[in-house]
Amino acid sequence: MRNDSDSASSGSDPNGVSRRSFIKTFGASAALSSLAGAADKRGAALAQAPDGPPILGPDPVPVSFTVNGKQTQLRVDPATTLLQALRLDLNLTGSKEICDRGSCGGCSVLIDGRLMNSCMTLALDAAGSQITTIEGLAKDGALDPVQEALVRHDALQCGYCTPGLVVACRALLNENPKPTLPQIKHALGGNICRCGTYTNVFNAVLDASGQRPVMDQGGA
């Protein structure tokens, strides 16, 4: 049988709440409140820091860039990738989301002339840039020479990787108008074709650069 002296020594009341459990609960609550207060103060200090970068989010923020020659303004979540902005906000669905980790090249675009994976680039990081997608390569209804060459050499099957390959080929020819076969293979090393049309793609690039296509012997 439990007596009053047992209750007093254990620090519990008749309702089953002990002094120890009360102190533990109160201490944990106070610690959490202190941490939350510190986090709020740190966030306020960051937002007010005059010398640091601007704090963006969590609400959508404005961003502007030029896409295929057209000035474009959007409001995007700070975590939005350029690929998402192109496909979902601008309906430019040529760039494909395949691996979503920068390994396959299906999302390739040109940013200020440089070949980039749009799935690994934040839309905000492309602010103020000139962006060219597969939709922007044709001019006045005429296909880009790379596109025409890929058609001539039947360098596509399912077509899913084709937009990224075309953009990568254009980036190569912009930098090197007369690439050798090894240079072509190296430049397109970041683009995966699941249908295995690599030989025809290589020959299409040679053709588009005014060179004679060759049979791929498997050399580097």
C-alpha positions, 0 to 999 in steps of 0.5 A: 500500500502506498502512503503519503510519505512515499508520495512525498519522497517520489515527488508525485501527486495523487493524479500521477504527475511527478515533479521530475516529469514536470521539470523535464517537460518544462525544460524541453519546452524552454529549450525549444523556445530558445532555439526557435527564438535564435533561429528567428533572430538569425533569419532576420539578421540574414535578411537584413545583411547589407553586404550579403546576397539577397535572400529569396523565397520562400514565395515565388520571385521574379526572374527574366531572361531571353529565350530563343530571342524573346525577352521572357519574365516569370515568377518561379519558386527559388527551387525551380530548375531551368528545365521545369521553367522551360517545360511547365511555364513556357511550354518549350517541351523539346528539352527532355527530363530523363535522368534529372541528374545531369548524366544523359544530356536530354535536357541540353540547352545553350546558356550564353552560348555554353552547353548546359544541363537545364535540369541541374541549373536553377532558373534564377541562376540563368537570370539575364542570360540568353537561352537557346533551346531546340525550338530556337535553332530553326530560323524562318521555318528553315531547319538548322544544318545540324537538324537537316544532317541528322534527318539525312543520316537517319540519326534518330529512332525513338527521338527522345534524346534527339533534342539534346543531341542536336543542341550539343552538336550545334554547340560543338560546331559553334566552337569548332566548325571542322571537328574531327571524329575523335573530337565529335565523340568527345564533345558528345560524350555527355549525351546518351542515346538508348537506341544506339544511333551514335555512328549516324549522329557522328556522320551527321555532324561531319556532314553538317560541318562540310566534311565527308562522313566516314564509317565508324570503326570503333576507334576513339 
